[in-house]
Amino acid sequence: MDDNGIVMLTHDPAQTAWREVGFDPQGRVWITLISHNMIGSVHPETGEVKAYPLPAPKGRAGATAFVYGSAMSSDGKTVWWSQIQGNLGWFNTQTLESGIALEFPRGTGPRRMAIDDQDVLWVPLYGAGQLLAYDTQARKEVGRYDLPNRNAAPYAVTWDPQRKVVWCGTMNANTIYPVQPAHQRVDTISHATRRGSFSYVDP
């Protein structure tokens, strides 16, 4: 709830490459506010809570953008965010400024993303059946992987720092896709719907 008594719905805290909630240099954590196209900060020690507006997609009201996934850079100075109906963007935790890095066509639908230990973002494009790699240091797209099943609806990813693999979960395919950036390779792990199991062996 903000200072005016308006209820805001939170969604994803900005996490690090080790899937831990990240802290910026001031000791704040950051979280997307899906109901208001805003990003919020919380200082665990002081209890201070603030919210900041994010850019809206072209031709759409901010309230319909649905700011969703987020991740934090290794230095804690940038939070990256995605909108279901729009953009991949950044928020500078020091200057409190925000901007757009990439715009997506309507229906592409970026969802829950992750950042790896090289500060590369991995963004599942739910509506496109793709996985996007974005170098946050160079500020440019460095890869876009077509999933073997473009109708799989990739929903969430996580970075595996031990195996150097991006694990991509799906909504429609009962499948997990391990992506190996070093080999530019997408593998497939399918599992049974009833009492099934799967395993992954490094090639």
N, C-alpha and C positions, 0 to 999 in steps of 0.2 A: 504494500500500500504506500502511495506517495504522500507528499505533504498536504495534498488536497483531498485525501481520503479515497483516491481512486485505486482500485485493486488491480495489480499487475500480475500476470502469470509468468512465472519463470520457466526456463527450459533447460539449457545446457550450460554447466560451468565450463570455463576455459581451462582445458587440461594440457599438460605437458606431454613430451614424447614418451614419458614413463607412465602415462595415464593417471597421473596424480593431479589434483586440483592445483593450478598454478598461483603463485603470489607475485605481484608486481614489485618493483623496488620500494614502494611505500607500504608493502605488507597487505595490499588489498587483493581480494579475489573478485573475479568478474563472471557475470552470467547473462545469458540472453533473456530478454523479456519478450516472449513470443506474442503477447497480446497487444503490444504497443510499438513494435518496431524500434525498440530501444535496447541499450545495453546497460546493465547495472553493476555497481561496485558495492562490496561489503568489506568493511575493515573489522576483522574478528576481534581485535583488541579494544577498539574504541566504540564499536557498534555503529559507526557512521555508515549510512546507506544513501547512495545517490543513483540517479538514472540519467542517461544521455541519449538523445535521439540519433538515429542512423539514417543515412540517405535512403530514400524510397526508390523502388524501380521506376523506370520511365513509364508514364501513363497509368500508374497505379497508386492508389492511396497507401500510405505507409501502414495503416492498420491491416491491410490485406497482404502485406509482404511476408509475414510470418517469419521473423528472424529466428533461426533454428540452431544449427550447430555452431560450435566455437572451439578455438584452440589458442594456446599461448606460445609465443616465441620463446626461445631458450633464455633470452635476457630479461623476459618479463615486461618488455616495453611495448609490445604490440599484441593485441588480441585480434584474431581473425574470426570472422563470422560469415554465415551463409543465410540466405533467405530462400524459403521454398519457392516463392513467386518472384525471384529476381536475381540478386547479385552475390558475388563473393567480395567481401570488403574487409577493411582494416580499421582498427581503433587504436590510437596512440595513447597509452595509459599515462604518459607524462604531460603531453600537451592537451589531452582530452579532445583531439581532433579526429575525424573519421573520414573515410573515403572509399571509393569503389575500385576494386582491382580488376574484376571481370564481370561482364554482364552475360546472362544466359537467356536464350530464347524461352519464351513461355512454354511451360510443360516439361522443361529439363529437370527441375526439381532437385537442387542440391539438398542433401540431408546431413546426417551426423558425420563429421569429418575428424581426422586425426592429423597430428604433425609428427614428423620423424626426427631423429637426432641430428639431421642435417638441416633442420628448419624447412623441410619440404612438406607442404600440405597435401593431404590425400582426401579428395572430395568425391563421395559417391553421387553420381548423377542419376537419381532415381528414375526419372522419366526417359532418360536417354540410354540407359543400360551401359553406362561407361563409368570409368574411374579416372578422375583428373588429378594430375600432379602439378603443383604450383610451387615454384621456388620463391619463398618469401624474402630471401636476401636479395636475389636478382630482380624480384618483382616481375616475374614472367611465368607463363605456362611452359612446362618442360616435358609434358607427356599427357596423352589421353589414350586410355586403354579400352578397347571394345571388349566387353565380356562375351564369353562364348555363347551365352544366351542373352540377347539384348532385351528380352522381356523379363529378365530375372528381378528387376526392381531393386538394385543395390541400395541398402538403407543405412548401414553403419559400417565404419571401418575402425580398425585399431592397428597400431604399429607394434610390431614384435621386435624389440631391440636386440634380442639374443639371436634370432634367426635372420634378421634383416628382411622381414617379410611383412607385407601389408595384408591383413586378413579382412576380407570384404564379405559381410553377411547380406543376405537377400530376403525379400519378402515373398516372391512368387515361385522360386525355383527349388526350394528345399536343398539349397546348395550354398557352399562357402567357396569363395575364390581366393586362394593365396596368390598374391602378386609379388614377384621378385624383381624389384627395380634394377638390381645389378645385371640381371639377365634379360630385362625387358620381356618378362614372361608372365603369363596368367595360367595358373593350374586350376583344376576343378576337383572339388571334394563333394560328392553327393552322399546323402545319408538317408536311410530308410525312415519312414514316418512312424513305424511301430518298433519300439525297442531296438532301434538301430544304433550303430556306432561307426565312427570313422577314425582314421589315423592319418597323419601326415609325416612323410619321411623326406628329409632334406635330400635333394638330388646330388 
